[in-house]
Amino acid sequence: MSIQSYRVLHLLDHSWPVLDGYAQRSRSIVAAQAQLGFRPTVLTSPMQRQDDPSDRDTSLDGIPYLRTPDHHGLAGLAIEKRWLVLRELAVVRLLRRRVLALLGNERYDILHAHSPALCGFAAAQAARACGVPFVYEIRSFWEDGAVDQNRDTQNSVRYRLGRGLETHVVRRADAVVGIAQSILEDLKERGIPSEKLFHVPNGVDVGRFVPGPRDVVLARELGVDRTPVLGFLGTLFPWEGVSWLVRAAVELKRRGQQFKLLIVGDGADAPELKKAIWDLDAAEYVNYLGRVPHDQVERYYSVMDVLVYPRRSMRLTELVTPLKPLEAMALGKAVLGSSVGGLKELIEPEVTGLLFAPEDFNEFCGQASRLLQTESLRRSLGERARQKMSAEKDWKQLAGRYEAVYQAAIRNARSRS
């Protein structure tokens, strides 16, 4: 079967216009697949409505984006009110019913579900009922996210059920994709055969994120036209460590380093971030800008000299690779990250960026000072990072890996039948 003939139904928890890394990776994958000749369709779960109340069927980049209605009866109420267990059961039931209807009306070669496991569980049931090969893709283990946000513990019944459901879905899948090698190693430890595991890492659109000149107008507006700038741009999850970064910036300033820190984004850690700036009296050199329009992101990148990713060390950050550092590297920016597993998979120390021990003030200040004081170091790291992104991380190259994934899924489905 040629690559042009694959009709793929992608099942997602949520998608564009929701603005987060999950939706961005999804959009990049399906758009790159379409450019390569695949014929993708996207279906989102009932959870789309939680962040996108207008969740109507639409088209994006020429690709159909279909929705799963949730606003009728007890199921809709359980999802809206976030009733534990009932909500999860409702999501699976509504999504499975929607998938079965689509598979009954149109022919698809592959059913490709993306984590969380609720999407995978609904897809596994529908795929078996209709005889369609099933691919499951894991971005992260969502039960770990709950632990790392202090909403759960690894000893809880809920955590064990979530982990068990994930393993069950992986076993039912005809092929499994992980975005990081560490995720695949974790699955091997659960007894999943390596021959059905595939690696499709995070990527970047190197055609969009291209090195360019500093936006002098924005730099003047932000008061950074005469000062080297550290920057963070992304979602403010607690594990990203941005509140810690404010404290680290205070120490860096105390050591006599001249700089400004710009923080762009929003999320659960925003209140703690603003409190840290206020409590530490750091507003003179730490500027929290909040969320900015998506089409303005490159302007803000342009005024940042060093992008910082101070992730805390925990199971989620050790296993999962972030998306935003790839954008910065494609733009030819110097990047500075904590040496957690997900960042070590992206950054080669002293070649494409610098690393420091997680939550270590002394190492952070030393590495940040090197970058702020030495423009030639920033330039050489940024140039090599851009070269690596162009050679290895462009989405059009990475999307081509799905041909092997889908071929394996079709073979395994036939063998199982």
Wavefront OBJ file of the C-alpha trace (Angstrom):
o trace
v 0.000 0.000 0.000
v 1.533 3.329 -1.001
v 1.824 6.224 1.418
v -0.724 8.201 -0.597
v -3.516 5.724 0.114
v -3.476 5.743 3.936
v -6.732 7.147 5.287
v -6.070 7.867 8.971
v -8.590 8.750 11.670
v -6.740 10.536 14.497
v -8.403 10.465 17.934
v -7.367 13.333 20.206
v -8.311 14.514 23.686
v -8.441 18.093 22.329
v -7.057 20.122 19.450
v -6.674 23.556 17.923
v -7.904 26.244 18.681
v -6.853 25.179 22.194
v -3.314 26.519 22.554
v -1.009 24.055 24.285
v 1.795 21.677 23.375
v -0.567 18.723 22.934
v -2.691 20.563 20.360
v 0.392 21.971 18.643
v 2.038 18.551 18.197
v -1.230 17.123 16.901
v -1.685 19.880 14.359
v 1.909 19.550 13.189
v 1.611 15.783 12.718
v -1.598 15.792 10.705
v -0.576 18.787 8.592
v 2.798 17.186 7.748
v 1.092 13.876 6.995
v -1.248 15.607 4.551
v 1.725 17.228 2.811
v 3.328 13.791 2.442
v 0.224 12.257 0.874
v -1.574 10.719 3.829
v -5.278 11.549 4.134
v -5.856 12.373 7.819
v -9.076 13.219 9.613
v -9.149 14.432 13.226
v -11.775 13.532 15.831
v -11.617 15.110 19.301
v -13.099 13.707 22.500
v -15.914 15.352 24.482
v -13.192 17.063 26.547
v -12.675 19.550 23.692
v -15.666 21.532 24.944
v -13.947 22.198 28.292
v -11.567 24.679 26.650
v -13.366 25.361 23.371
v -17.095 25.960 23.998
v -17.719 26.491 20.264
v -16.440 22.970 19.454
v -18.084 22.611 16.051
v -16.915 20.404 13.190
v -14.463 22.462 11.163
v -11.508 22.327 8.789
v -7.939 23.388 9.526
v -5.032 23.318 7.070
v -7.464 21.620 4.679
v -8.004 18.727 7.141
v -11.400 17.842 8.657
v -11.597 18.355 12.432
v -14.649 16.560 13.824
v -16.042 16.848 17.350
v -17.807 14.535 19.795
v -20.908 16.221 21.284
v -21.267 15.939 25.072
v -23.998 18.367 26.019
v -26.983 16.035 26.364
v -28.116 13.963 29.350
v -26.218 12.537 32.286
v -23.014 11.978 30.266
v -22.755 15.655 29.400
v -23.414 16.658 33.000
v -20.783 14.232 34.313
v -18.189 15.727 31.965
v -19.165 19.329 32.693
v -19.138 18.811 36.482
v -15.989 16.648 36.324
v -17.520 13.831 38.382
v -14.807 11.262 38.988
v -15.281 7.864 37.319
v -18.595 8.941 35.777
v -16.762 11.517 33.681
v -14.224 8.987 32.431
v -16.937 6.448 31.620
v -18.904 9.101 29.744
v -15.886 10.179 27.687
v -15.147 6.600 26.627
v -18.773 5.776 25.814
v -19.433 8.949 23.778
v -16.140 8.749 21.913
v -16.504 5.046 21.125
v -20.014 5.658 19.761
v -18.779 8.524 17.581
v -15.871 6.446 16.244
v -18.139 3.515 15.425
v -20.444 5.837 13.491
v -17.537 7.237 11.472
v -16.064 3.802 10.756
v -19.475 2.609 9.681
v -19.907 5.429 7.167
v -16.375 5.799 5.754
v -13.375 3.565 5.122
v -10.249 4.234 7.140
v -7.017 2.261 6.884
v -5.787 3.189 10.374
v -7.351 4.282 13.645
v -4.647 6.353 15.359
v -5.453 7.338 18.967
v -3.275 9.687 20.997
v -3.006 9.625 24.785
v -4.620 9.890 27.295
v -5.647 6.290 27.744
v -9.355 7.185 27.612
v -8.941 7.950 23.887
v -6.952 4.770 23.453
v -9.501 2.623 25.308
v -12.407 3.899 23.194
v -10.337 3.419 20.025
v -9.279 -0.120 20.961
v -12.883 -1.196 21.413
v -14.070 0.436 18.175
v -11.104 -0.860 16.163
v -11.698 -4.471 17.226
v -15.426 -4.185 16.507
v -14.792 -2.882 12.969
v -11.591 -4.766 12.104
v -9.472 -1.629 11.653
v -5.745 -1.610 12.582
v -5.197 0.414 15.760
v -2.184 2.612 16.600
v -1.788 4.149 20.055
v 0.552 7.118 20.603
v 1.801 8.133 24.046
v 2.839 11.754 24.681
v 3.163 11.219 28.439
v 1.713 9.003 31.134
v -1.142 11.204 32.290
v -1.364 9.564 35.697
v 2.129 10.976 36.362
v 0.895 14.473 35.549
v -1.711 14.200 38.316
v 0.981 13.153 40.786
v 3.308 15.962 39.752
v 0.504 18.510 40.241
v -0.126 17.107 43.758
v -3.600 15.862 42.757
v -2.708 12.215 43.316
v -0.037 9.863 44.671
v 1.677 6.835 43.152
v 0.195 4.666 45.914
v -3.414 5.637 45.231
v -6.027 3.344 43.702
v -6.670 5.960 41.019
v -3.002 6.036 39.992
v -2.800 2.242 39.780
v -6.013 2.116 37.749
v -4.677 4.760 35.350
v -1.411 2.915 34.895
v -3.250 -0.379 34.449
v -5.555 1.120 31.817
v -2.556 2.522 29.926
v -0.892 -0.892 29.886
v -4.132 -2.546 28.772
v -4.496 -0.146 25.823
v -0.861 -0.642 24.786
v -1.326 -4.404 24.789
v -4.444 -4.082 22.619
v -2.746 -1.777 20.086
v -1.321 -3.141 16.847
v 1.532 -0.609 17.010
v 2.592 1.890 19.671
v 4.345 5.255 19.264
v 6.244 7.049 22.032
v 7.508 10.614 21.757
v 10.591 9.824 23.853
v 12.909 6.840 24.103
v 12.389 6.829 27.868
v 8.661 6.185 27.360
v 9.438 3.201 25.156
v 11.894 1.835 27.733
v 9.190 2.096 30.379
v 6.812 0.109 28.154
v 9.445 -2.594 27.573
v 9.720 -2.973 31.345
v 5.968 -3.674 31.347
v 6.555 -6.580 28.973
v 5.549 -4.889 25.707
v 7.491 -6.437 22.788
v 9.973 -3.998 21.264
v 8.990 -4.905 17.682
v 5.681 -3.078 18.023
v 7.197 0.036 19.620
v 8.152 3.065 17.497
v 9.785 6.414 18.261
v 8.407 9.611 16.702
v 9.878 12.478 18.734
v 8.690 16.042 18.994
v 9.591 18.172 16.020
v 9.405 21.714 14.711
v 8.388 23.486 11.527
v 11.788 24.763 10.420
v 10.085 26.668 7.614
v 8.131 28.758 10.099
v 10.726 29.124 12.862
v 13.559 30.779 10.964
v 16.311 32.967 12.493
v 15.542 36.621 11.945
v 16.393 40.119 13.178
v 15.509 41.452 16.602
v 12.175 43.259 16.751
v 13.527 46.631 17.826
v 10.085 48.148 18.334
v 9.020 45.407 20.747
v 12.406 45.489 22.487
v 11.964 49.212 23.100
v 8.398 48.709 24.361
v 9.574 46.068 26.825
v 12.637 48.040 27.922
v 15.138 45.413 26.804
v 16.793 47.248 23.901
v 20.066 47.730 25.831
v 20.163 44.640 28.038
v 20.833 40.909 27.417
v 17.617 38.957 27.891
v 16.804 35.584 29.424
v 13.431 34.260 28.345
v 10.841 31.580 28.984
v 7.970 31.013 26.571
v 5.492 28.202 27.194
v 2.753 26.832 29.406
v 3.280 27.456 33.112
v 2.900 23.958 34.498
v 4.318 23.580 38.029
v 6.957 21.109 36.795
v 8.390 23.689 34.370
v 10.074 25.360 37.354
v 9.416 28.968 36.307
v 8.669 30.133 39.863
v 12.059 28.686 40.819
v 13.564 30.594 37.872
v 12.473 33.885 39.464
v 14.364 32.974 42.635
v 17.367 31.950 40.552
v 17.217 35.292 38.725
v 17.352 37.095 42.072
v 20.537 35.207 42.941
v 21.981 35.933 39.493
v 21.286 39.634 40.013
v 22.843 39.538 43.481
v 26.044 38.256 41.865
v 26.233 41.387 39.749
v 25.001 40.077 36.384
v 23.095 42.588 34.243
v 20.065 41.117 32.428
v 16.285 41.136 32.064
v 14.061 38.052 32.350
v 10.925 37.911 30.174
v 8.301 35.250 30.907
v 5.568 34.624 28.314
v 2.735 32.149 28.889
v -0.042 31.176 31.240
v -1.018 28.165 33.296
v -1.481 26.681 36.745
v 1.792 28.077 38.114
v 1.004 31.696 37.151
v -0.234 32.746 40.631
v 2.890 31.323 42.305
v 5.056 33.022 39.659
v 3.482 36.443 40.262
v 3.770 35.971 44.017
v 7.478 35.174 43.694
v 8.107 38.331 41.649
v 6.260 40.425 44.256
v 7.739 38.781 47.360
v 11.300 39.000 46.021
v 10.903 42.568 44.752
v 12.125 41.439 41.317
v 9.760 43.392 39.048
v 12.555 45.744 37.943
v 14.290 42.977 36.013
v 11.670 40.155 35.806
v 8.729 40.909 33.516
v 5.786 38.493 33.411
v 3.875 39.197 30.186
v 1.206 36.487 30.361
v -0.277 34.937 27.229
v 0.456 36.583 23.872
v -1.321 36.026 20.511
v -0.081 32.908 18.718
v 0.857 34.862 15.605
v 3.074 37.153 17.716
v 5.210 34.407 19.255
v 8.155 34.930 16.897
v 8.322 38.640 17.825
v 8.828 37.752 21.489
v 11.369 35.060 20.676
v 13.323 37.650 18.681
v 14.047 39.832 21.732
v 15.223 36.894 23.885
v 18.933 36.077 23.771
v 18.832 32.890 25.885
v 15.805 30.626 26.321
v 15.697 28.938 29.724
v 13.914 25.659 30.569
v 14.338 25.113 34.341
v 12.304 21.919 34.639
v 12.123 20.220 38.027
v 13.218 16.587 38.254
v 10.297 14.161 38.572
v 8.990 11.131 36.724
v 7.120 13.190 34.117
v 10.046 15.466 33.223
v 12.529 12.596 33.226
v 10.381 10.682 30.700
v 8.836 13.366 28.476
v 10.513 15.679 25.971
v 9.092 19.223 25.752
v 8.210 20.980 22.502
v 9.203 24.601 23.071
v 13.016 24.150 23.174
v 12.839 22.872 19.590
v 11.244 26.134 18.453
v 14.006 28.139 20.133
v 16.701 25.925 18.632
v 15.170 26.209 15.153
v 15.318 29.991 15.589
v 19.039 29.735 16.281
v 18.683 30.717 19.924
v 20.988 29.645 22.722
v 19.128 27.349 25.130
v 19.822 26.640 28.785
v 17.991 23.750 30.437
v 18.017 21.650 33.571
v 19.585 18.240 33.116
v 16.377 16.202 33.407
v 15.887 13.266 31.045
v 13.437 14.950 28.695
v 15.797 17.869 28.067
v 18.970 15.762 27.888
v 17.345 13.924 24.973
v 17.108 17.254 23.100
v 20.185 19.257 24.126
v 23.772 18.155 23.556
v 25.833 20.000 26.213
v 28.327 22.558 24.865
v 27.195 21.750 21.302
v 23.542 22.753 20.893
v 22.966 24.244 24.345
v 23.975 24.204 28.007
v 22.614 22.237 30.974
v 22.589 22.746 34.753
v 21.594 20.492 37.630
v 17.867 20.857 38.398
v 17.091 23.552 40.987
v 20.808 24.235 41.546
v 21.289 28.004 41.945
v 25.054 27.877 41.652
v 25.151 25.856 38.415
v 22.356 27.925 36.918
v 24.092 31.206 37.680
v 27.390 29.952 36.277
v 25.917 28.757 32.983
v 23.605 31.748 32.607
v 26.503 34.154 33.187
v 28.568 32.429 30.496
v 25.782 32.889 27.978
v 24.865 36.440 28.949
v 28.475 37.608 28.862
v 29.625 35.836 25.684
v 27.741 36.643 22.493
v 29.990 34.372 20.419
v 29.029 31.379 22.605
v 25.353 32.180 22.174
v 25.829 32.466 18.418
v 27.770 29.214 17.983
v 25.326 27.190 20.106
v 22.378 28.682 18.239
v 23.860 27.977 14.828
v 24.573 24.336 15.633
v 21.123 23.939 17.186
v 19.490 25.296 14.025
v 21.531 22.892 11.893
v 20.410 19.940 14.032
v 16.751 20.959 13.851
v 16.908 21.248 10.070
v 18.663 17.898 9.682
v 16.758 15.799 12.253
v 13.655 17.482 13.701
v 11.633 18.953 10.842
v 8.031 17.719 11.039
v 7.915 16.692 7.385
v 10.824 14.288 8.019
v 9.386 12.942 11.253
v 5.880 12.459 9.836
v 7.355 10.088 7.282
v 8.103 7.643 10.117
v 4.400 6.921 10.422
v 4.486 4.915 7.189
v 6.506 2.195 8.960
v 4.230 2.453 12.007
v 1.102 1.963 9.921
v 2.615 -0.877 7.911
v 3.455 -2.685 11.148
v -0.036 -2.088 12.526
v -1.628 -3.517 9.390
v 0.633 -6.603 9.489
v -0.033 -7.180 13.196
v -3.784 -6.734 12.760
v -3.822 -9.279 9.936
v -1.752 -11.709 11.980
v -4.085 -11.322 14.952
v -7.130 -11.924 12.752
l 1 2 3 4 5 6 7 8 9 10 11 12 13 14 15 16 17 18 19 20 21 22 23 24 25 26 27 28 29 30 31 32 33 34 35 36 37 38 39 40 41 42 43 44 45 46 47 48 49 50 51 52 53 54 55 56 57 58 59 60 61 62 63 64 65 66 67 68 69 70 71 72 73 74 75 76 77 78 79 80 81 82 83 84 85 86 87 88 89 90 91 92 93 94 95 96 97 98 99 100 101 102 103 104 105 106 107 108 109 110 111 112 113 114 115 116 117 118 119 120 121 122 123 124 125 126 127 128 129 130 131 132 133 134 135 136 137 138 139 140 141 142 143 144 145 146 147 148 149 150 151 152 153 154 155 156 157 158 159 160 161 162 163 164 165 166 167 168 169 170 171 172 173 174 175 176 177 178 179 180 181 182 183 184 185 186 187 188 189 190 191 192 193 194 195 196 197 198 199 200 201 202 203 204 205 206 207 208 209 210 211 212 213 214 215 216 217 218 219 220 221 222 223 224 225 226 227 228 229 230 231 232 233 234 235 236 237 238 239 240 241 242 243 244 245 246 247 248 249 250 251 252 253 254 255 256 257 258 259 260 261 262 263 264 265 266 267 268 269 270 271 272 273 274 275 276 277 278 279 280 281 282 283 284 285 286 287 288 289 290 291 292 293 294 295 296 297 298 299 300 301 302 303 304 305 306 307 308 309 310 311 312 313 314 315 316 317 318 319 320 321 322 323 324 325 326 327 328 329 330 331 332 333 334 335 336 337 338 339 340 341 342 343 344 345 346 347 348 349 350 351 352 353 354 355 356 357 358 359 360 361 362 363 364 365 366 367 368 369 370 371 372 373 374 375 376 377 378 379 380 381 382 383 384 385 386 387 388 389 390 391 392 393 394 395 396 397 398 399 400 401 402 403 404 405 406 407 408 409 410 411 412 413 414 415 416 417
